[in-house]
Amino acid sequence: MTVVTSEQLPVVSLPQTELLTINVDSIPLVTGKLAPGVSFKPLFLEPEVGIWVLIATFEPGSGLPIHLHTGSVHAYTLTGAWGYREYPEQLQTAGSYLYEPGASVHTLFAPESNTEDTNVLYVINGANVNFSEDGKFHSILDAVTVMKLSKDFSEESGLAVDYLTAGGAQFSSRITEIETD
């Protein structure tokens, strides 16, 4: 059997000295920033390309305003149940995986009849454009906003909200870590 190391492979790749990993249990629940009864744990926030990964927690009876997604969303329900007011017969329950294409519009809710909090893992591309009940623009929720909300919560609570991120805009002439020999 021949063992091949990454140094022997004839490919150009980004240097990586360690795995980028974080334990969800080490991230405090960011509360009081999105909507009443809605909290989150940021896992990965990449504002330059608009990807945000988080675990959202919904107390029974809570929800989010009607919103439009500018990109796709992947959702995996860990516990509890949730749905969209526009599709009340299609509740998402523990073990459900949902894909939402970009330009989807809906109003998220956790049923008041839930006996536990609902936890959902979201992988979101782009932004949520939120509207008030009368259909007027309310706000934008995206990776940049989640970064700001996490920072504000950390400063107010004294709890470090750590998450993974990538990239960082820079000039190509300043990149020294990638060797092209």
C-alpha positions in Angstrom: 0.0 0.0 0.0 1.4 3.4 -1.0 0.6 6.4 1.3 0.2 9.7 -0.5 0.5 13.0 1.4 -0.9 16.3 0.3 2.7 17.5 -0.4 3.0 14.8 -3.1 -0.1 15.7 -5.0 0.3 17.6 -8.2 -2.4 20.2 -7.5 -2.5 23.8 -6.5 -4.5 24.4 -3.4 -4.9 26.9 -0.6 -2.6 26.2 2.4 -4.4 24.7 5.3 -2.7 24.0 8.6 -5.7 23.0 10.6 -9.4 22.0 10.2 -11.8 24.9 10.5 -14.2 23.5 13.0 -16.3 24.8 15.9 -18.4 23.0 18.5 -22.0 24.3 18.4 -22.2 23.8 22.2 -19.4 26.4 22.7 -21.4 29.1 21.0 -23.8 31.1 23.2 -27.4 31.5 22.0 -27.8 35.0 20.6 -31.1 36.2 22.0 -33.2 39.4 21.7 -31.8 40.5 18.3 -34.0 39.1 15.5 -37.6 38.9 16.8 -39.4 38.0 20.0 -38.8 34.3 20.8 -36.2 33.9 18.0 -32.6 33.2 18.8 -29.6 32.0 16.8 -26.1 30.5 16.9 -23.9 31.7 14.0 -21.7 28.9 12.6 -20.2 30.3 9.4 -20.6 33.9 8.1 -19.1 34.9 4.8 -20.3 38.4 3.9 -18.3 38.8 0.7 -20.2 36.0 -1.1 -23.3 36.2 1.1 -23.3 32.8 2.8 -24.5 32.4 6.3 -24.9 29.2 8.3 -26.7 29.2 11.6 -28.9 27.3 14.0 -32.1 29.2 14.7 -34.2 28.6 17.7 -37.9 29.4 17.7 -39.9 29.4 20.9 -43.5 28.1 20.5 -45.6 30.8 18.9 -42.7 32.8 17.6 -41.8 33.6 14.0 -40.3 35.9 11.4 -41.9 38.6 9.2 -42.8 37.9 5.6 -39.5 38.0 3.7 -38.1 37.4 0.2 -34.9 35.4 -0.2 -32.5 36.7 -2.7 -30.7 33.3 -2.9 -31.4 29.7 -2.0 -31.8 28.3 1.4 -31.2 24.8 2.8 -33.0 24.0 6.1 -32.7 20.9 8.3 -35.0 20.6 11.3 -33.2 19.3 14.4 -36.1 19.6 16.9 -39.6 20.8 17.1 -41.8 22.0 14.2 -42.1 25.1 12.1 -43.7 26.1 8.8 -44.8 28.9 6.6 -48.2 30.7 6.9 -48.5 30.4 3.2 -48.2 26.5 3.4 -49.7 25.6 6.9 -50.3 22.0 5.9 -46.6 21.4 5.2 -45.1 21.7 8.7 -41.4 20.9 8.9 -40.6 18.5 11.8 -37.5 17.0 13.3 -35.6 15.2 10.5 -37.2 17.3 7.7 -34.9 18.8 5.0 -36.2 21.8 3.0 -34.8 23.5 -0.1 -36.0 27.0 -1.0 -35.1 28.5 -4.3 -34.0 32.1 -4.6 -37.0 34.6 -4.9 -39.1 32.5 -2.4 -41.5 34.6 -0.3 -43.0 33.4 2.9 -43.8 34.0 6.6 -42.1 31.6 9.0 -43.8 30.5 12.2 -43.4 28.0 15.0 -46.8 26.7 16.1 -48.1 27.8 19.5 -48.9 24.2 20.1 -45.2 23.2 20.1 -44.2 21.6 23.4 -40.5 22.4 22.9 -38.3 25.0 21.1 -37.7 24.4 17.4 -34.1 24.2 16.3 -33.3 24.5 12.6 -29.9 24.4 10.8 -30.0 26.9 7.9 -27.5 27.4 5.1 -28.5 30.6 3.4 -27.2 32.3 0.3 -27.9 36.0 -0.1 -30.3 37.9 2.0 -33.8 38.0 3.5 -35.6 41.1 2.5 -38.1 41.6 5.3 -41.4 43.4 5.1 -43.8 44.7 7.7 -47.4 43.4 8.0 -48.6 46.2 5.7 -46.2 45.1 3.0 -43.6 47.9 3.4 -39.9 47.3 3.4 -38.7 46.6 7.0 -35.1 45.4 6.9 -32.4 43.2 5.4 -31.0 40.1 7.2 -27.8 38.8 5.7 -24.3 37.6 6.8 -23.2 41.2 7.5 -26.3 41.8 9.7 -25.8 38.5 11.6 -22.1 39.5 12.2 -23.3 42.9 13.6 -26.0 41.3 15.8 -23.5 38.7 17.1 -21.0 41.5 17.9 -23.6 43.6 19.7 -24.8 40.6 21.7 -21.3 39.7 22.7 -20.5 43.2 23.9 -23.8 43.5 25.8 -23.7 40.1 27.4 -19.9 39.6 27.9 -20.2 36.3 26.1 -17.8 35.6 23.2 -19.8 34.7 20.1 -17.3 32.8 18.0 -18.0 31.5 14.4 -16.1 30.5 11.4 -15.5 32.9 8.4 -13.4 32.8 5.3 -11.8 35.0 2.7 -11.1 38.6 3.2 -10.8 41.0 0.3 -7.2 41.8 -0.5 -4.9 42.7 -3.4 -3.5 39.6 -5.2 0.0 41.1 -5.0 -0.3 40.9 -1.1 -1.1 37.1 -1.0 2.1 35.4 0.2 0.7 32.1 1.5 0.0 30.5 -1.9 3.1 29.3 -3.7 2.9 28.7 -7.5 6.2 26.8 -8.0 
